[in-house]
Amino acid sequence: MRALGIAIVCLTGCYTGSRATRDINASWQGHASAELEARWGPPATRTAGELIYRRVDQHVELPSASGSVELDPTGFDIRFEARPGVVTTSHTDVVVKLDPLGNVAQVAGASMYLGLQAPRGANLRWGTIFGFHAGMGAVAGAETPLPSLGLYLGGMLGPRLGLVGAFSFANGNDPEGYGFGMSWALAPQYWPMGRLWVRAGPALVVHKDPVDGGAIDVGVATGASFALIRGRVFVLDLRLDATVATGAAFGTAGLGVNVN
């Protein structure tokens, strides 16, 4: 588990910063300027062939003072220095070049720093990704589904590929006893389209059969999600998780929330 945690921490946010900014900017090429303004809002400056979006930052340096006193047999020396506070202003621009038809020809600048997004529906995400879901679980050998849950945490390696640590818990009931399954997996998570991701990877599995008792195995954990509502960074999705190991199979179907 420690190695899993270290791997996730090292990889979280691998695809962000300048790499993600470059792809966000490129994703706007060919889109109408009206679509860009509907997404980003009005620019700070507008000309016939150019839009400029600007972030203004103020940096405050507080007043300070220092002093010293030196004494010797012949006298003393007192020194004191006061420095006033300073307020400086800086700005960061994102420049959008337009072609003669009013479509986006080029976007240049730190769009991520300004909080500017890719076009709606673009299959692009970056930085840390996190998800949680709850629903009804099923365990092989148990007839009655019971509430179950799962979560994942990781980071993007590219615009459509992430690496996550995933946990899944499913339980069920049966006239002959109670059964459950838990899995901890490290798996790639891929978005073949903007609203759909799939995941599969090796997992450590702990399970208990209603009849045969419990065991610890190595298995495979899988998952899939379809976004019902996709906002700026928040997603409400329909989620399926399934884990298979020697002598065990369990899964969950339900609703999830994601940040990605």
C-alpha positions as CSV (number, residue, x, y, z in Angstrom):
1,M,0.0,0.0,0.0
2,R,2.9,2.4,0.7
3,A,4.3,1.8,-2.8
4,L,0.9,2.4,-4.3
5,G,0.6,5.7,-2.4
6,I,4.1,6.8,-3.5
7,A,3.2,6.0,-7.1
8,I,0.0,8.0,-7.0
9,V,1.7,11.0,-5.4
10,C,4.5,11.0,-7.9
11,L,2.1,10.8,-10.9
12,T,-0.6,13.2,-9.7
13,G,-0.6,16.3,-11.8
14,C,2.1,15.0,-14.3
15,Y,0.0,16.3,-17.1
16,T,-0.6,19.9,-16.2
17,G,1.1,23.3,-16.5
18,S,2.7,24.1,-19.8
19,R,1.8,20.8,-21.4
20,A,-1.9,21.1,-20.6
21,T,-1.9,24.8,-21.5
22,R,-0.5,24.0,-25.0
23,D,-3.3,21.5,-25.6
24,I,-6.0,23.8,-24.3
25,N,-4.8,26.5,-26.6
26,A,-4.6,24.2,-29.6
27,S,-8.1,22.8,-29.0
28,W,-9.6,26.2,-29.8
29,Q,-8.2,26.4,-33.3
30,G,-11.0,26.6,-35.9
31,H,-13.7,27.4,-33.4
32,A,-15.9,30.5,-33.8
33,S,-14.9,33.5,-31.7
34,A,-18.5,33.8,-30.4
35,E,-18.1,30.2,-29.0
36,L,-14.9,31.2,-27.3
37,E,-16.4,34.3,-25.7
38,A,-19.4,32.3,-24.5
39,R,-17.0,30.0,-22.7
40,W,-14.4,32.5,-21.5
41,G,-16.5,35.7,-21.2
42,P,-15.7,39.1,-22.8
43,P,-12.0,39.9,-23.4
44,A,-10.2,42.7,-21.7
45,T,-9.2,44.2,-25.1
46,R,-10.7,43.6,-28.6
47,T,-9.6,44.5,-32.1
48,A,-10.7,43.3,-35.5
49,G,-8.3,40.4,-35.5
50,E,-7.4,39.9,-31.9
51,L,-8.9,39.3,-28.5
52,I,-6.8,39.7,-25.3
53,Y,-7.7,38.1,-22.0
54,R,-5.9,39.5,-19.0
55,R,-5.3,38.5,-15.4
56,V,-4.1,41.3,-13.1
57,D,-2.2,40.4,-9.9
58,Q,-1.2,42.7,-7.1
59,H,1.8,41.9,-4.9
60,V,2.1,43.6,-1.5
61,E,5.3,44.0,0.4
62,L,4.6,45.1,4.0
63,P,6.5,47.9,5.8
64,S,9.5,46.8,7.7
65,A,12.1,48.2,10.1
66,S,15.4,47.2,11.6
67,G,17.9,48.6,14.1
68,S,20.9,48.0,16.2
69,V,22.7,49.5,19.2
70,E,26.4,49.3,19.8
71,L,28.0,50.2,23.1
72,D,31.7,50.7,24.0
73,P,33.7,52.6,26.7
74,T,33.9,55.7,24.6
75,G,30.2,56.0,23.6
76,F,27.4,54.3,21.7
77,D,26.0,54.0,18.2
78,I,22.3,53.6,17.4
79,R,21.2,52.7,13.9
80,F,17.6,52.5,12.7
81,E,16.2,51.9,9.2
82,A,12.5,51.9,8.2
83,R,11.3,50.7,4.8
84,P,7.8,51.6,3.5
85,G,5.4,49.0,2.1
86,V,5.3,48.6,-1.6
87,V,2.4,47.5,-3.9
88,T,3.3,46.3,-7.4
89,T,0.9,45.2,-10.1
90,S,1.6,42.7,-12.9
91,H,-0.6,41.2,-15.6
92,T,-0.6,38.0,-17.6
93,D,-2.2,38.0,-21.1
94,V,-3.7,35.3,-23.3
95,V,-3.8,36.5,-26.9
96,V,-6.4,35.1,-29.3
97,K,-5.6,35.6,-33.0
98,L,-8.7,35.6,-35.4
99,D,-8.8,34.8,-39.0
100,P,-10.8,36.9,-41.5
101,L,-13.9,34.9,-40.9
102,G,-13.8,35.5,-37.1
103,N,-12.7,32.0,-36.2
104,V,-9.8,31.3,-33.8
105,A,-6.5,31.0,-35.7
106,Q,-4.2,30.8,-32.7
107,V,-4.2,31.1,-28.9
108,A,-1.0,32.1,-27.1
109,G,-0.4,32.5,-23.4
110,A,-1.0,30.9,-20.0
111,S,-4.7,30.0,-20.4
112,M,-4.6,27.6,-17.5
113,Y,-3.3,30.3,-15.1
114,L,-6.2,32.5,-16.1
115,G,-8.6,29.6,-15.5
116,L,-9.7,29.5,-19.1
117,Q,-11.2,26.2,-20.3
118,A,-11.1,24.0,-23.5
119,P,-14.2,24.0,-25.7
120,R,-17.3,22.3,-24.4
121,G,-17.2,18.6,-25.3
122,A,-13.4,18.5,-25.7
123,N,-11.9,15.2,-24.6
124,L,-9.2,16.9,-22.4
125,R,-8.5,16.9,-18.7
126,W,-5.4,17.5,-16.6
127,G,-3.9,17.5,-13.1
128,T,-5.4,15.6,-10.2
129,I,-8.5,13.3,-10.7
130,F,-10.8,12.0,-8.0
131,G,-14.0,10.1,-8.0
132,F,-16.5,8.5,-5.5
133,H,-19.5,6.4,-6.2
134,A,-22.2,4.6,-4.2
135,G,-24.8,2.1,-5.3
136,M,-26.0,-1.5,-5.0
137,G,-23.4,-4.2,-4.9
138,A,-23.5,-7.9,-5.9
139,V,-21.2,-10.7,-4.6
140,A,-21.0,-14.1,-6.2
141,G,-22.8,-16.6,-3.9
142,A,-25.0,-14.0,-2.3
143,E,-28.6,-13.6,-3.6
144,T,-29.4,-10.1,-2.1
145,P,-27.6,-6.9,-3.2
146,L,-26.6,-4.4,-0.5
147,P,-25.4,-0.8,-0.6
148,S,-21.7,-0.6,-1.7
149,L,-19.2,2.0,-2.7
150,G,-15.9,2.8,-4.3
151,L,-13.4,5.6,-5.0
152,Y,-10.3,6.5,-7.0
153,L,-7.5,9.1,-6.7
154,G,-4.7,9.8,-9.2
155,G,-3.4,12.1,-11.8
156,M,-3.4,12.6,-15.6
157,L,-0.5,11.3,-17.7
158,G,-1.9,12.9,-20.8
159,P,-5.1,14.6,-22.0
160,R,-7.0,11.3,-22.1
161,L,-5.0,8.9,-20.0
162,G,-4.6,8.8,-16.2
163,L,-3.2,6.5,-13.5
164,V,-5.3,6.0,-10.4
165,G,-5.4,4.1,-7.2
166,A,-8.9,2.6,-6.9
167,F,-10.8,1.0,-4.0
168,S,-14.0,-0.9,-4.3
169,F,-16.2,-2.5,-1.7
170,A,-19.3,-4.6,-2.4
171,N,-21.4,-6.7,-0.1
172,G,-24.4,-9.0,-0.4
173,N,-26.6,-11.1,1.8
174,D,-27.8,-14.7,1.5
175,P,-29.9,-17.1,3.6
176,E,-26.7,-19.0,4.3
177,G,-24.6,-16.0,5.4
178,Y,-23.1,-12.6,4.6
179,G,-20.6,-12.0,1.8
180,F,-18.4,-9.1,0.8
181,G,-15.4,-8.2,-1.4
182,M,-12.8,-5.4,-1.3
183,S,-10.2,-4.6,-3.8
184,W,-7.3,-2.1,-4.0
185,A,-6.0,-1.6,-7.6
186,L,-3.4,0.5,-9.5
187,A,-4.8,1.0,-13.0
188,P,-4.7,3.2,-16.1
189,Q,-7.9,5.1,-16.7
190,Y,-8.7,6.1,-20.3
191,W,-11.3,8.4,-21.8
192,P,-12.1,7.2,-25.4
193,M,-14.6,10.0,-25.6
194,G,-15.4,13.1,-23.5
195,R,-18.2,11.4,-21.4
196,L,-16.9,7.9,-21.1
197,W,-13.9,6.4,-19.3
198,V,-12.8,2.8,-18.8
199,R,-10.3,1.3,-16.3
200,A,-8.6,-2.1,-15.7
201,G,-5.7,-3.1,-13.6
202,P,-4.2,-5.6,-11.1
203,A,-5.7,-5.6,-7.6
204,L,-5.2,-7.0,-4.2
205,V,-8.6,-8.6,-3.2
206,V,-10.0,-9.5,0.2
207,H,-13.3,-11.5,0.0
208,K,-15.7,-13.6,2.1
209,D,-18.1,-16.1,0.6
210,P,-21.4,-16.7,2.4
211,V,-20.6,-20.4,2.6
212,D,-16.8,-21.0,2.2
213,G,-15.4,-18.2,4.4
214,G,-12.8,-15.5,3.5
215,A,-9.5,-15.3,1.6
216,I,-6.9,-12.9,0.2
217,D,-6.2,-13.1,-3.5
218,V,-4.7,-11.2,-6.5
219,G,-7.2,-10.3,-9.1
220,V,-8.3,-7.8,-11.7
221,A,-10.4,-4.7,-11.0
222,T,-12.3,-3.0,-13.8
223,G,-14.6,0.0,-14.1
224,A,-16.5,2.2,-16.5
225,S,-18.3,5.5,-16.2
226,F,-20.7,7.5,-18.4
227,A,-21.1,11.2,-17.5
228,L,-24.7,12.2,-17.1
229,I,-23.8,15.8,-16.3
230,R,-20.4,17.2,-17.1
231,G,-19.5,20.7,-15.8
232,R,-16.4,22.7,-15.7
233,V,-14.5,20.2,-13.5
234,F,-17.4,18.4,-11.8
235,V,-19.0,15.3,-13.2
236,L,-22.1,13.3,-12.2
237,D,-21.9,9.9,-13.7
238,L,-23.4,6.4,-14.0
239,R,-20.7,4.0,-12.7
240,L,-20.0,0.3,-13.0
241,D,-17.2,-1.5,-11.0
242,A,-16.3,-5.2,-11.2
243,T,-13.5,-7.3,-9.6
244,V,-12.6,-10.8,-10.4
245,A,-10.2,-13.1,-8.5
246,T,-9.7,-16.7,-7.8
247,G,-12.9,-17.9,-6.1
248,A,-14.4,-14.4,-6.0
249,A,-16.4,-12.0,-8.2
250,F,-18.2,-8.8,-7.0
251,G,-19.2,-5.4,-8.3
252,T,-21.2,-2.3,-7.9
253,A,-23.6,-0.3,-10.1
254,G,-24.5,3.2,-9.0
255,L,-24.0,7.0,-9.3
256,G,-20.7,8.8,-8.8
257,V,-19.2,12.2,-8.5
258,N,-15.9,13.1,-10.0
259,V,-13.4,15.9,-10.2
260,N,-11.4,15.7,-13.4
